[in-house]
């Protein structure tokens, strides 16, 4: 670790229990191409349960920039997603798909170029290379924009990649959770006819009345599913638990696309994230969030394991830690 870095205050897991507690540490010295960001909000998603604790989905405001920074200046509202660096020389990086780089550096528990372990976003400050920072439209509330850097891009990226973003097309969204509710919002903004497919009949009103889905199918109702066979141009499957796929595949038109977004390993490149945020800003798309303070984070993670949230927790980092610059 370089000496003389910026002091940071955050919360971190110290052992395999995953329990988070206050933690003081130093961020790296700001380099010529770095942006120093005062963290305002940080989202929590299921990845945080699998890689204890891989905090990402950071949004905040730029407080300082290195001498070589040309993309941002102090006062800009910005975000940092799942990764903060890559090799920049492989085929994937050269094609603008640095998310597929074999040496991608994760935002937390990754190994930075100086050999230090990256520390995630549950702290008052982060220092990130400008090439891995995205601009957050000022029209978006920052708390509800934070999950867009994970849940948002996780559905937006494959929808665009596989042409499931054309007006008039019919889109099926399997599951109505953190990913599913974003897929509904993006699908409607793209001008598609959106059908939510769920095993829970009780989610019909939520899907159609509150989120604006056009139709709702109960996946356990064989008659409903049979009547909808061959009607969909594409399906975004957001359910991570095991579930039968045969009946879902029968919903597709010939040459229809099935995308398992919950297993979308690409997540999204920096360019994907920026395009998604720009689109969200133009269309007023945000995640549905429950904002909590840092001292509630362990309870939030327990609730997340039970899927007891509509639909994403976001930590008010600045409000919890005093907002020190």
C-alpha positions in Angstrom: 0.0 0.0 0.0 1.3 3.4 -0.9 2.0 5.6 2.2 0.2 8.8 2.9 -3.2 7.8 1.3 -6.5 9.4 2.3 -7.9 8.3 5.6 -11.2 6.5 5.2 -13.9 5.4 7.7 -16.1 2.6 6.8 -17.7 -0.7 7.9 -16.1 -4.1 7.0 -16.4 -7.8 7.7 -13.4 -9.1 9.7 -14.1 -12.8 9.6 -16.2 -15.5 7.9 -19.2 -14.6 10.0 -19.8 -11.7 7.6 -20.7 -9.3 10.5 -19.9 -5.8 9.5 -18.4 -3.3 12.1 -16.6 0.1 12.0 -13.3 0.1 10.2 -10.7 2.8 9.7 -8.2 2.4 6.9 -6.4 4.4 4.1 -7.3 4.8 0.5 -4.5 4.9 -2.0 -2.7 8.1 -2.8 -4.5 9.8 -5.6 -2.7 9.2 -8.9 -2.7 11.4 -12.0 -5.7 9.6 -13.5 -7.6 9.1 -10.3 -10.9 10.6 -9.1 -11.5 11.0 -5.4 -15.2 10.5 -4.6 -17.1 11.4 -1.4 -19.5 8.4 -1.1 -23.1 9.3 -0.6 -25.0 6.1 -1.1 -24.0 2.4 -1.6 -26.3 -0.3 -2.7 -26.5 -3.8 -1.3 -27.3 -6.8 -3.5 -27.2 -10.6 -3.4 -23.5 -10.6 -4.5 -22.8 -9.1 -1.1 -24.0 -12.4 0.4 -21.8 -14.5 -1.7 -18.5 -12.6 -1.5 -18.4 -11.3 2.1 -18.9 -8.5 1.7 -18.4 -7.3 -1.8 -19.9 -3.8 -1.5 -20.3 -1.9 -4.8 -23.0 0.2 -6.5 -21.4 3.4 -5.2 -22.7 6.9 -6.0 -21.3 10.1 -4.8 -19.7 13.4 -5.6 -16.2 14.1 -6.9 -14.1 16.0 -4.4 -10.7 16.0 -6.1 -9.1 14.8 -9.3 -5.6 14.0 -10.4 -3.6 16.2 -12.8 -4.3 13.8 -15.7 -8.1 13.6 -15.3 -10.1 15.0 -18.2 -13.5 13.4 -17.8 -14.5 14.7 -14.4 -14.2 17.6 -12.1 -15.0 18.5 -8.5 -18.7 18.6 -7.9 -19.7 16.0 -10.5 -22.1 13.3 -9.4 -20.7 9.9 -10.3 -20.9 6.2 -9.8 -18.6 3.2 -9.4 -19.8 -0.3 -10.3 -18.7 -3.8 -9.9 -15.1 -3.3 -11.0 -12.5 -0.6 -10.8 -9.7 -1.6 -13.2 -8.7 -4.1 -15.9 -5.6 -5.0 -17.8 -6.4 -2.6 -20.7 -4.5 -4.8 -23.2 -6.5 -8.0 -23.8 -8.9 -8.5 -26.6 -11.9 -7.9 -24.3 -10.5 -4.6 -23.0 -9.6 -3.5 -26.6 -13.2 -4.1 -27.7 -14.7 -2.1 -24.8 -15.8 -5.2 -22.9 -13.4 -4.8 -19.9 -16.0 -6.6 -17.8 -14.8 -9.8 -19.5 -11.1 -9.1 -18.8 -9.4 -12.1 -17.1 -7.6 -9.6 -14.9 -10.5 -7.4 -14.0 -10.1 -5.8 -10.6 -13.3 -6.1 -8.5 -14.4 -3.1 -6.4 -14.1 -5.1 -3.3 -11.8 -8.0 -2.4 -10.0 -7.5 -5.6 -6.2 -6.9 -6.0 -5.2 -3.5 -7.2 -2.2 -2.7 -9.4 -0.1 -1.9 -6.3 -1.0 -5.2 -4.7 -3.4 -3.8 -2.2 -6.8 -5.3 -1.6 -9.7 -3.2 -2.8 -12.0 -2.1 0.0 -15.5 -1.7 -1.5 -17.9 1.1 -1.1 -19.1 1.0 2.6 -16.8 4.0 3.4 -16.9 7.7 3.2 -14.4 8.0 0.4 -13.1 6.0 -2.6 -10.3 6.7 -5.1 -10.9 5.2 -8.6 -9.3 5.6 -12.0 -11.3 7.9 -14.1 -11.8 5.3 -16.8 -13.9 3.2 -14.4 -16.1 6.0 -13.1 -19.5 6.8 -14.7 -21.4 10.0 -14.7 -24.8 9.9 -12.9 -27.4 12.2 -14.5 -28.4 15.0 -12.2 -32.0 14.3 -12.9 -31.8 11.0 -11.0 -32.1 10.9 -7.2 -28.8 9.4 -6.0 -30.1 6.9 -3.5 -32.4 5.3 -6.1 -29.7 5.5 -8.8 -27.2 3.4 -6.8 -28.7 0.0 -7.6 -28.8 0.8 -11.3 -25.0 0.1 -11.3 -25.8 -3.5 -10.5 -29.5 -4.5 -11.0 -30.0 -1.9 -13.7 -27.1 -2.8 -15.9 -27.6 -6.6 -15.3 -30.9 -6.5 -17.1 -30.2 -3.5 -19.5 -27.0 -5.0 -20.9 -28.4 -8.3 -22.1 -31.6 -6.7 -23.3 -29.6 -4.4 -25.6 -27.1 -7.1 -26.5 -29.8 -9.5 -27.7 -32.2 -7.0 -29.3 -34.8 -7.1 -26.5 -35.2 -3.3 -26.6 -37.2 -2.7 -29.7 -40.6 -0.9 -29.5 -43.5 -3.2 -30.2 -41.7 -6.4 -29.2 -43.2 -8.6 -26.5 -41.0 -9.2 -23.5 -41.5 -11.7 -20.7 -39.9 -11.0 -17.3 -39.6 -14.0 -15.0 -39.6 -13.1 -11.4 -40.4 -9.8 -9.7 -37.5 -8.9 -7.4 -34.5 -6.6 -7.6 -33.7 -7.5 -11.2 -37.2 -8.2 -12.3 -38.7 -4.8 -11.4 -35.8 -3.1 -13.3 -36.5 -5.3 -16.3 -40.1 -4.2 -16.3 -39.2 -0.6 -16.1 -36.6 -0.8 -18.9 -38.9 -2.9 -21.1 -41.7 -0.3 -20.8 -39.3 2.5 -21.5 -38.1 0.7 -24.6 -41.7 0.7 -25.8 -42.2 -3.1 -25.4 -45.3 -5.0 -24.3 -44.2 -6.5 -20.9 -45.5 -9.6 -19.3 -44.4 -10.6 -15.8 -44.2 -14.3 -15.2 -44.3 -15.3 -11.5 -45.1 -18.3 -9.4 -46.8 -15.9 -6.9 -50.4 -14.9 -7.9 -50.3 -12.2 -5.2 -47.8 -10.2 -7.2 -50.2 -9.4 -10.0 -51.3 -6.1 -8.7 -47.7 -5.0 -7.9 -46.7 -5.9 -11.4 -49.5 -4.4 -13.4 -50.8 -1.5 -11.2 -47.7 -0.2 -9.6 -44.9 -1.1 -12.1 -47.0 -0.9 -15.3 -46.6 -4.4 -16.7 -49.1 -5.1 -19.5 -49.9 -8.7 -18.5 -49.3 -11.2 -15.7 -48.9 -14.9 -16.0 -48.9 -17.4 -13.1 -46.2 -19.9 -14.1 -47.9 -22.7 -12.1 -51.1 -22.2 -14.1 -50.7 -24.6 -17.0 -53.8 -23.2 -18.8 -52.5 -19.6 -18.7 -49.0 -20.7 -19.8 -50.4 -22.8 -22.6 -52.6 -19.9 -23.9 -49.5 -17.7 -24.0 -47.4 -20.2 -25.9 -45.5 -18.7 -28.8 -46.3 -15.1 -28.1 -43.0 -13.6 -26.8 -40.0 -12.2 -28.7 -37.8 -12.6 -25.7 -37.7 -13.5 -22.0 -35.5 -12.1 -19.3 -35.3 -14.7 -16.5 -34.3 -13.0 -13.2 -34.9 -16.0 -10.9 -31.7 -17.4 -9.4 -33.2 -20.4 -7.6 -33.7 -23.6 -9.6 -36.9 -23.6 -11.6 -38.2 -25.5 -14.7 -37.5 -23.9 -18.0 -39.4 -26.0 -20.5 -42.7 -24.2 -20.0 -40.9 -20.8 -20.3 -39.2 -21.8 -23.5 -42.6 -22.7 -25.0 -43.7 -19.1 -24.5 -41.1 -17.9 -27.1 -41.8 -17.2 -30.7 -39.6 -19.0 -33.3 -36.1 -17.5 -32.9 -37.1 -15.9 -29.6 -34.4 -15.1 -27.1 -34.1 -16.5 -23.6 -31.7 -14.6 -21.3 -30.9 -15.9 -17.8 -30.1 -12.4 -16.3 -29.6 -13.8 -12.8 -26.6 -15.7 -14.3 -25.5 -12.9 -16.6 -21.8 -13.1 -15.8 -20.9 -10.1 -18.0 -22.7 -7.6 -15.6 -21.9 -4.8 -18.0 -18.9 -2.8 -19.2 -18.2 0.8 -18.2 -19.7 1.8 -21.6 -22.8 -0.3 -20.8 -23.2 1.3 -17.4 -22.9 4.8 -18.8 -25.4 4.1 -21.6 -27.8 2.6 -19.1 -27.5 5.6 -16.8 -28.0 8.0 -19.6 -31.1 6.1 -20.8 -32.4 5.9 -17.2 -31.9 9.7 -16.8 -33.8 10.4 -20.1 -36.7 8.2 -19.0 -36.8 8.8 -15.2 -35.9 5.2 -14.4 -34.8 4.4 -10.8 -34.8 1.4 -8.6 -37.3 1.0 -5.8 -35.3 1.2 -2.7 -35.3 1.2 1.1 -32.7 3.6 2.4 -31.0 2.6 5.7 -28.2 3.8 7.9 -24.9 2.1 8.2 -25.6 0.7 11.6 -28.6 -1.2 10.1 -26.5 -2.9 7.5 -26.2 -6.3 9.3 -30.0 -6.4 9.7 -30.4 -5.4 6.1 -28.2 -8.3 4.9 -30.2 -10.7 7.0 -33.4 -9.4 5.5 -31.9 -9.6 2.0 -31.3 -13.3 2.6 -35.0 -13.7 3.2 -35.9 -11.5 0.2 -37.5 -9.1 2.7 -37.1 -5.9 0.8 -38.9 -4.1 -2.1 -36.6 -4.2 -4.0 -33.1 -3.0 -3.0 -31.4 -1.8 0.2 -29.3 1.4 -0.2 -27.0 2.6 2.6 -27.0 6.3 3.4 -23.2 6.3 3.8 -22.7 10.1 4.1 -25.6 10.5 6.5 -24.3 7.6 8.6 -20.7 8.5 8.8 -21.0 12.3 9.1 -20.3 13.0 5.4 -16.7 13.9 5.9 -15.0 14.9 2.7 
